[in-house]
Amino acid sequence: MKNIIYILALTLLTACSSLSDTEVKSKVSYQLNGVKEFFHPRVISVEKVNESDDLVQYKWTAEYTWLIGIRGQRVKGSGFIMLYKNGDIADFHIDFGSTETIK
């Protein structure tokens, strides 16, 4: 009986634990690599900004080479990623208004 309670408690702790910054950065990087106008994205930071019963929202900041405008220009941008508690991606947003040129 103690073993069953221990396993249930461990399962609940695992299910309720939030993702590490490294895991979230990996998911953001994966999404940015899927955008054909961006080359060599590097995720600088992620920050948890909102959490509900089943979703967690993170704000991310990244550097990438942008092929729109001045070709090959390195820029810094940001956006949001929404993740389900199990780590699956619910939504991904790039905030093009926050893009700035890196000199």
C-alpha positions as CSV (number, residue, x, y, z in Angstrom):
1,M,0.0,0.0,0.0
2,K,2.8,2.4,0.8
3,N,4.4,1.7,-2.6
4,I,1.2,2.6,-4.4
5,I,0.9,5.9,-2.4
6,Y,4.5,6.7,-3.2
7,I,4.1,6.0,-6.9
8,L,0.9,8.2,-7.0
9,A,2.6,11.0,-5.2
10,L,5.6,10.8,-7.5
11,T,3.4,10.8,-10.6
12,L,1.5,13.9,-9.3
13,L,4.8,15.7,-8.6
14,T,6.1,14.9,-12.1
15,A,2.9,16.0,-13.8
16,C,2.7,19.3,-11.9
17,S,6.4,20.2,-12.2
18,S,7.0,23.1,-14.6
19,L,9.4,22.8,-17.6
20,S,13.0,24.0,-17.2
21,D,14.2,27.1,-19.0
22,T,16.3,24.8,-21.2
23,E,13.3,22.8,-22.3
24,V,11.3,25.9,-23.1
25,K,14.3,27.4,-25.0
26,S,14.5,24.2,-27.0
27,K,10.8,24.4,-28.0
28,V,11.2,28.1,-29.0
29,S,14.3,27.3,-31.0
30,Y,12.4,24.5,-32.8
31,Q,9.6,26.9,-33.7
32,L,12.0,29.6,-34.9
33,N,13.9,27.1,-37.1
34,G,10.6,26.4,-38.8
35,V,10.4,30.0,-40.0
36,K,12.0,30.2,-43.5
37,E,12.9,33.9,-43.2
38,F,15.1,33.3,-40.1
39,F,18.5,31.8,-40.1
40,H,20.6,30.7,-37.1
41,P,18.2,31.6,-34.3
42,R,19.7,31.7,-30.8
43,V,17.2,31.9,-27.9
44,I,18.6,34.4,-25.3
45,S,16.0,34.1,-22.6
46,V,12.6,32.8,-21.6
47,E,10.4,34.1,-18.7
48,K,7.1,32.6,-17.4
49,V,4.5,35.3,-17.5
50,N,1.2,33.5,-17.0
51,E,-0.1,30.2,-15.8
52,S,-3.6,28.7,-15.8
53,D,-4.9,25.2,-14.9
54,D,-3.7,23.7,-18.2
55,L,-1.5,26.3,-20.0
56,V,1.7,28.1,-19.2
57,Q,2.7,31.2,-21.2
58,Y,6.4,32.2,-21.6
59,K,7.9,35.4,-23.1
60,W,11.0,34.7,-25.2
61,T,13.8,36.8,-26.6
62,A,16.1,35.6,-29.4
63,E,18.6,36.7,-32.0
64,Y,18.4,35.6,-35.6
65,T,19.4,36.6,-39.1
66,W,16.4,38.0,-40.8
67,L,16.1,37.7,-44.6
68,I,13.4,40.4,-44.9
69,G,14.5,44.0,-45.4
70,I,18.3,44.3,-45.4
71,R,19.3,40.7,-46.3
72,G,21.4,39.0,-43.8
73,Q,20.8,41.5,-41.0
74,R,21.2,40.2,-37.5
75,V,18.2,41.2,-35.3
76,K,16.9,40.7,-31.8
77,G,13.2,39.8,-31.5
78,S,10.7,38.5,-29.0
79,G,7.4,36.8,-28.7
80,F,5.3,34.3,-26.7
81,I,4.9,30.6,-26.5
82,M,2.0,28.8,-24.9
83,L,2.6,25.3,-23.6
84,Y,0.3,22.7,-22.2
85,K,1.4,21.5,-18.8
86,N,2.6,18.3,-20.4
87,G,5.1,20.3,-22.6
88,D,3.2,20.2,-25.9
89,I,3.0,23.5,-27.8
90,A,-0.4,25.1,-27.8
91,D,0.5,28.4,-29.6
92,F,3.5,30.4,-30.8
93,H,3.7,34.1,-31.5
94,I,6.4,36.3,-32.9
95,D,6.1,40.0,-32.0
96,F,7.5,41.7,-35.1
97,G,7.0,45.1,-33.5
98,S,9.7,44.3,-31.0
99,T,12.4,43.5,-33.5
100,E,15.6,45.6,-33.3
101,T,18.8,45.6,-35.3
102,I,22.0,44.3,-33.6
103,K,25.1,46.3,-34.4
